[in-house]
């Protein structure tokens, strides 16, 4: 069975919707919710990463990731600066959100088998 979400497919989704703020807000917001739901309850409430378990946000992204996911939950959209933070290319030239592709793929695989 091949992966549903790969680095390349996620980056392509972002690139193909560049300029469509509403679509990017949905893509990024839904992805952040998947990652946020992988955080422990304590991490969610404190907006930080305490457990190095390989899932959820990295320490560098935990505060902004939790805050942005909570914003998306409440408002159903994201502000431009929130979108920009997650689609800004890193040193490898890919969007920040792309590093979470394997967690997103695992969630997609789980949904496919339901």
Backbone as ProteinMPNN parsed JSONL, in Angstrom:
{"seq_chain_A": "XXXXXXXXXXXXXXXXXXXXXXXXXXXXXXXXXXXXXXXXXXXXXXXXXXXXXXXXXXXXXXXXXXXXXXXXXXXXXXXXXXXXXXXXXXXXXXXXXXXXXXXXXXXXXXXXXX", "coords_chain_A": {"N_chain_A": [[0.84, -1.169, 0.0], [0.646, 2.15, -0.913], [1.854, 5.341, 0.253], [-0.375, 7.879, 1.335], [-0.081, 10.553, 1.999], [2.724, 12.293, 1.257], [5.995, 13.834, 1.495], [6.375, 15.185, -0.902], [3.772, 15.245, -2.046], [2.339, 16.754, -0.194], [3.748, 19.193, -0.241], [3.281, 19.86, -2.912], [0.514, 20.24, -2.837], [0.375, 22.541, -1.308], [1.879, 24.315, -2.918], [0.294, 24.327, -5.252], [-1.943, 25.665, -4.403], [-1.137, 28.148, -3.724], [-1.773, 31.475, -3.129], [-4.469, 31.107, -2.938], [-5.984, 31.792, -0.342], [-8.084, 30.895, 1.349], [-8.263, 28.152, 0.775], [-5.655, 27.312, 1.429], [-5.725, 27.9, 4.173], [-7.518, 25.979, 5.062], [-6.183, 23.571, 4.371], [-3.758, 23.783, 5.874], [-4.798, 24.248, 8.447], [-6.348, 21.886, 8.954], [-4.309, 19.998, 8.855], [-2.738, 20.827, 11.023], [-4.519, 20.283, 13.097], [-4.551, 17.491, 13.12], [-1.926, 16.937, 13.941], [-1.92, 18.317, 16.378], [-3.8, 16.786, 17.772], [-2.264, 14.592, 18.269], [-0.71, 15.35, 20.343], [-0.093, 15.122, 23.874], [-2.55, 15.344, 26.528], [-1.703, 17.131, 28.515], [0.274, 18.538, 27.125], [-1.278, 19.796, 25.202], [-2.843, 21.552, 26.756], [-0.881, 23.162, 27.913], [0.364, 24.244, 25.744], [2.804, 23.307, 24.702], [5.57, 21.036, 24.097], [6.258, 18.222, 25.922], [6.899, 15.567, 26.042], [9.071, 13.418, 24.465], [8.153, 11.689, 22.111], [8.036, 11.263, 19.448], [5.748, 11.953, 18.102], [3.188, 14.41, 17.467], [3.816, 17.934, 17.884], [7.103, 19.272, 17.24], [9.504, 20.503, 19.621], [10.257, 23.096, 18.847], [8.089, 23.946, 17.365], [5.895, 23.678, 18.973], [4.514, 25.617, 20.634], [3.478, 27.624, 18.819], [2.181, 25.891, 17.082], [0.2, 24.617, 18.659], [-1.309, 26.867, 19.494], [-2.164, 27.873, 17.002], [-3.618, 25.684, 15.978], [-5.684, 25.567, 17.861], [-6.857, 28.048, 17.34], [-7.802, 27.563, 14.729], [-9.662, 25.543, 15.286], [-11.564, 27.013, 16.726], [-12.314, 29.12, 14.971], [-12.436, 28.134, 12.364], [-10.837, 28.877, 10.289], [-7.722, 30.417, 9.277], [-5.471, 33.085, 10.096], [-3.659, 35.279, 7.879], [-0.887, 35.542, 8.615], [-0.56, 33.285, 10.146], [-0.88, 31.209, 8.325], [1.257, 31.832, 6.642], [3.447, 31.326, 8.34], [3.488, 28.521, 8.452], [3.77, 27.737, 5.821], [6.078, 28.836, 4.993], [9.191, 28.388, 3.428], [11.711, 26.137, 4.58], [15.248, 25.606, 5.298], [15.683, 23.587, 3.5], [13.994, 24.189, 1.519], [11.321, 23.51, 1.636], [7.954, 23.701, 2.88], [7.28, 24.464, 6.33], [5.271, 22.863, 7.533], [5.481, 20.499, 6.169], [7.328, 18.761, 7.318], [5.888, 17.182, 8.986], [4.682, 15.204, 7.57], [4.614, 12.372, 7.808], [3.084, 11.852, 10.105], [0.676, 12.911, 9.248], [0.179, 11.241, 7.113], [-0.157, 8.791, 8.48], [-2.541, 9.32, 9.834], [-4.254, 9.649, 7.654], [-4.099, 7.107, 6.516], [-5.278, 5.617, 8.596], [-7.882, 6.62, 8.488], [-8.598, 5.711, 6.014], [-8.892, 2.999, 6.359], [-11.14, 2.749, 7.846]], "CA_chain_A": [[0.0, 0.0, 0.0], [1.483, 3.347, -1.012], [1.518, 6.439, 1.153], [-1.375, 8.836, 0.881], [0.546, 11.868, 2.17], [4.181, 12.259, 1.206], [6.586, 15.182, 1.483], [6.148, 15.781, -2.214], [2.352, 15.52, -2.291], [1.933, 17.851, 0.678], [4.338, 20.418, -0.787], [2.567, 20.164, -4.157], [-0.79, 20.769, -2.457], [0.619, 23.924, -0.881], [2.298, 25.082, -4.099], [-0.829, 24.438, -6.187], [-2.974, 26.544, -3.85], [-0.534, 29.419, -3.342], [-2.628, 32.553, -3.604], [-5.842, 30.801, -2.53], [-5.859, 31.845, 1.11], [-9.101, 30.064, 2.002], [-7.878, 26.75, 0.604], [-4.457, 27.09, 2.248], [-6.137, 27.9, 5.575], [-8.124, 24.674, 5.321], [-5.126, 22.553, 4.304], [-2.866, 23.943, 7.026], [-5.587, 24.076, 9.667], [-6.666, 20.466, 9.154], [-3.053, 19.303, 9.164], [-2.364, 21.184, 12.391], [-5.407, 19.571, 14.019], [-4.069, 16.106, 13.213], [-0.708, 16.958, 14.765], [-2.365, 18.739, 17.706], [-4.457, 15.639, 18.41], [-1.217, 13.652, 18.67], [-0.104, 15.864, 21.569], [-0.728, 14.633, 25.101], [-3.493, 16.311, 27.096], [-0.916, 18.156, 29.194], [0.93, 19.363, 26.11], [-2.32, 20.625, 24.585], [-3.259, 22.645, 27.645], [0.262, 24.039, 28.171], [0.872, 24.735, 24.454], [4.219, 22.961, 24.58], [5.89, 19.619, 23.986], [6.976, 17.749, 27.102], [7.246, 14.163, 25.869], [9.757, 13.151, 23.206], [7.601, 10.41, 21.68], [8.052, 11.181, 17.989], [4.489, 12.404, 17.506], [2.827, 15.75, 17.895], [4.708, 18.99, 17.422], [8.458, 19.346, 17.781], [9.623, 21.563, 20.612], [10.334, 24.403, 18.186], [6.786, 24.292, 16.786], [4.798, 23.324, 19.872], [3.694, 26.751, 21.072], [2.71, 28.188, 17.7], [1.32, 24.846, 16.541], [-0.981, 24.465, 19.526], [-2.105, 28.097, 19.423], [-2.775, 27.965, 15.675], [-4.63, 24.626, 15.889], [-6.822, 26.012, 18.675], [-7.496, 29.125, 16.59], [-8.54, 26.937, 13.634], [-10.818, 24.875, 15.889], [-12.547, 28.014, 17.139], [-12.755, 30.016, 13.902], [-12.595, 27.433, 11.09], [-9.938, 29.463, 9.307], [-6.48, 30.929, 9.855], [-5.048, 34.411, 9.66], [-2.587, 35.219, 6.876], [0.42, 35.321, 9.228], [-0.507, 31.898, 10.605], [-0.637, 30.413, 7.117], [2.628, 32.133, 6.206], [4.4, 30.634, 9.219], [3.532, 27.086, 8.162], [4.159, 27.456, 4.427], [7.392, 29.431, 4.728], [10.185, 27.337, 3.165], [12.849, 25.985, 5.494], [16.534, 25.601, 4.589], [15.594, 22.595, 2.416], [13.099, 24.721, 0.5], [9.958, 22.994, 1.768], [7.159, 24.35, 3.911], [7.451, 23.965, 7.704], [4.282, 21.821, 7.824], [5.838, 19.269, 5.441], [8.08, 17.831, 8.164], [4.926, 16.347, 9.702], [3.986, 14.389, 6.572], [4.382, 10.979, 8.222], [1.935, 11.841, 11.014], [-0.502, 13.155, 8.432], [-0.052, 10.012, 6.36], [-0.695, 7.8, 9.4], [-3.949, 9.661, 10.065], [-4.965, 9.368, 6.412], [-4.194, 5.643, 6.422], [-6.261, 5.171, 9.59], [-9.212, 6.976, 7.975], [-8.88, 4.891, 4.823], [-9.254, 1.636, 6.774], [-12.405, 2.783, 8.603]], "C_chain_A": [[0.894, 1.245, 0.0], [0.968, 4.436, -0.07], [0.483, 7.359, 0.518], [-0.78, 10.247, 0.918], [2.057, 11.675, 2.198], [4.688, 13.698, 1.305], [6.201, 15.908, 0.198], [4.681, 16.142, -2.438], [1.855, 16.674, -1.43], [2.487, 19.18, 0.17], [3.627, 20.827, -2.066], [1.193, 20.762, -3.863], [-0.658, 22.241, -2.039], [0.965, 24.799, -2.086], [1.133, 25.327, -5.055], [-1.924, 25.381, -5.699], [-2.408, 27.874, -3.372], [-1.359, 30.544, -3.942], [-4.09, 32.33, -3.26], [-5.85, 30.674, -0.999], [-6.856, 30.937, 1.811], [-8.728, 28.584, 1.925], [-6.643, 26.422, 1.447], [-4.8, 27.047, 3.734], [-6.736, 26.55, 5.951], [-7.067, 23.571, 5.341], [-4.257, 22.603, 5.55], [-3.621, 23.691, 8.326], [-5.911, 22.62, 9.956], [-5.413, 19.664, 9.496], [-2.629, 19.583, 10.6], [-3.25, 20.472, 13.415], [-4.983, 18.116, 14.196], [-2.86, 16.042, 14.148], [-1.058, 17.314, 16.21], [-3.004, 17.574, 18.46], [-3.469, 14.541, 18.799], [-0.466, 14.117, 19.915], [-0.795, 15.204, 22.774], [-1.656, 15.721, 25.63], [-2.749, 17.455, 27.786], [-0.236, 19.094, 28.221], [-0.073, 20.297, 25.451], [-2.675, 21.806, 25.471], [-2.124, 23.638, 27.9], [0.842, 24.656, 26.897], [2.37, 24.493, 24.304], [4.379, 21.454, 24.451], [6.738, 19.228, 25.183], [7.524, 16.344, 26.924], [7.894, 13.982, 24.508], [9.345, 11.759, 22.728], [7.5, 10.29, 20.163], [6.747, 11.553, 17.318], [4.104, 13.733, 18.12], [3.831, 16.742, 17.342], [6.111, 18.816, 17.989], [8.482, 20.483, 18.801], [9.605, 22.949, 19.99], [8.981, 24.879, 17.661], [5.63, 24.17, 17.773], [3.915, 24.511, 20.256], [2.838, 27.283, 19.926], [1.772, 27.151, 17.093], [0.051, 24.671, 17.349], [-1.896, 25.68, 19.427], [-2.851, 28.175, 18.086], [-3.849, 26.898, 15.488], [-5.871, 25.019, 16.681], [-7.582, 27.145, 17.98], [-8.352, 28.536, 15.459], [-9.778, 26.217, 14.163], [-11.933, 25.873, 16.2], [-13.148, 28.772, 15.961], [-12.955, 29.338, 12.543], [-11.742, 27.995, 9.964], [-8.664, 29.902, 10.032], [-6.224, 32.331, 9.335], [-3.871, 34.266, 8.699], [-1.228, 34.9, 7.501], [0.557, 33.891, 9.74], [-0.221, 30.959, 9.426], [0.817, 30.589, 6.683], [3.669, 31.401, 7.048], [4.559, 29.174, 8.808], [3.891, 26.759, 6.725], [5.51, 28.067, 4.068], [8.421, 28.322, 4.524], [11.304, 27.329, 4.212], [14.142, 25.96, 4.678], [16.553, 24.598, 3.437], [14.644, 23.04, 1.313], [11.68, 24.191, 0.562], [9.259, 23.679, 2.935], [7.357, 23.671, 5.269], [6.514, 22.795, 7.996], [4.671, 20.478, 7.209], [6.602, 18.279, 6.313], [7.171, 16.888, 8.947], [4.175, 15.383, 8.775], [3.702, 12.972, 7.053], [3.224, 10.872, 9.224], [0.634, 12.04, 10.247], [-0.848, 11.923, 7.607], [-0.672, 8.932, 7.254], [-2.174, 8.058, 9.677], [-4.79, 9.353, 8.831], [-5.141, 7.866, 6.218], [-5.248, 5.102, 7.381], [-7.683, 5.481, 9.115], [-9.6, 6.105, 6.808], [-9.358, 3.507, 5.223], [-10.57, 1.584, 7.553], [-13.568, 2.583, 7.682]], "O_chain_A": [[1.796, 1.365, 0.829], [-0.193, 4.438, 0.338], [0.483, 7.577, -0.694], [-0.955, 11.032, -0.014], [2.592, 10.978, 3.06], [3.915, 14.651, 1.211], [5.769, 17.06, 0.206], [4.376, 17.216, -2.957], [1.043, 17.481, -1.881], [1.774, 20.184, 0.155], [3.392, 22.015, -2.289], [0.753, 21.681, -4.554], [-1.497, 23.071, -2.39], [0.414, 25.887, -2.252], [1.004, 26.42, -5.607], [-2.743, 25.845, -6.492], [-3.096, 28.642, -2.701], [-1.611, 30.555, -5.147], [-4.878, 33.275, -3.287], [-5.735, 29.577, -0.452], [-6.498, 30.269, 2.781], [-8.866, 27.854, 2.906], [-6.591, 25.38, 2.1], [-4.232, 26.246, 4.477], [-6.483, 26.039, 7.043], [-7.067, 22.729, 6.239], [-4.044, 21.583, 6.206], [-3.124, 22.99, 9.207], [-5.761, 22.169, 11.091], [-5.457, 18.758, 10.328], [-2.207, 18.673, 11.312], [-2.775, 20.1, 14.488], [-5.051, 17.575, 15.3], [-2.791, 15.19, 15.034], [-0.558, 16.694, 17.149], [-2.768, 17.402, 19.656], [-3.81, 13.652, 19.579], [0.326, 13.363, 20.48], [-1.948, 14.783, 22.682], [-1.559, 16.88, 25.227], [-3.132, 18.617, 27.651], [-0.172, 20.301, 28.453], [0.241, 21.454, 25.172], [-2.795, 22.933, 24.991], [-2.377, 24.828, 28.085], [1.726, 25.508, 26.976], [3.108, 25.361, 23.841], [3.435, 20.696, 24.671], [7.791, 19.813, 25.436], [8.498, 15.965, 27.575], [7.308, 14.361, 23.494], [10.074, 10.783, 22.908], [6.941, 9.32, 19.652], [6.639, 11.48, 16.094], [4.628, 14.129, 19.161], [4.603, 16.422, 16.439], [6.286, 18.278, 19.082], [7.581, 21.321, 18.831], [9.007, 23.873, 20.542], [8.755, 26.082, 17.528], [4.498, 24.523, 17.441], [2.689, 24.409, 20.204], [1.617, 27.379, 20.049], [0.681, 27.496, 16.639], [-1.043, 24.588, 16.792], [-3.111, 25.54, 19.292], [-4.036, 28.507, 18.052], [-4.891, 27.178, 14.896], [-6.992, 24.822, 16.212], [-8.811, 27.191, 18.029], [-9.49, 28.959, 15.254], [-10.839, 26.282, 13.54], [-13.108, 25.596, 15.96], [-14.349, 29.041, 15.943], [-13.584, 29.918, 11.659], [-11.917, 27.618, 8.806], [-8.553, 29.77, 11.251], [-6.704, 32.711, 8.266], [-3.174, 33.251, 8.707], [-0.49, 34.071, 6.97], [1.659, 33.343, 9.766], [0.584, 30.034, 9.536], [1.513, 29.616, 6.395], [4.666, 30.912, 6.516], [5.674, 28.652, 8.82], [4.277, 25.629, 6.427], [6.027, 27.845, 2.973], [8.521, 27.413, 5.348], [11.771, 28.377, 4.659], [14.123, 26.266, 3.486], [17.345, 24.737, 2.504], [14.5, 22.361, 0.296], [10.906, 24.401, -0.372], [9.905, 24.173, 3.859], [7.572, 22.462, 5.344], [6.923, 21.831, 8.643], [4.233, 19.43, 7.685], [6.534, 17.073, 6.073], [7.642, 15.899, 9.51], [3.152, 14.816, 9.16], [2.648, 12.42, 6.736], [2.468, 9.901, 9.191], [-0.382, 11.418, 10.556], [-2.021, 11.598, 7.422], [-1.601, 8.24, 6.839], [-2.968, 7.12, 9.747], [-5.909, 8.855, 8.947], [-6.206, 7.408, 5.804], [-6.026, 4.221, 7.015], [-8.59, 4.676, 9.326], [-10.774, 5.79, 6.618], [-10.149, 2.897, 4.503], [-11.057, 0.502, 7.881], [-14.715, 2.58, 8.128]]}, "name": "protein", "num_of_chains": 1, "seq": "XXXXXXXXXXXXXXXXXXXXXXXXXXXXXXXXXXXXXXXXXXXXXXXXXXXXXXXXXXXXXXXXXXXXXXXXXXXXXXXXXXXXXXXXXXXXXXXXXXXXXXXXXXXXXXXXXX"}
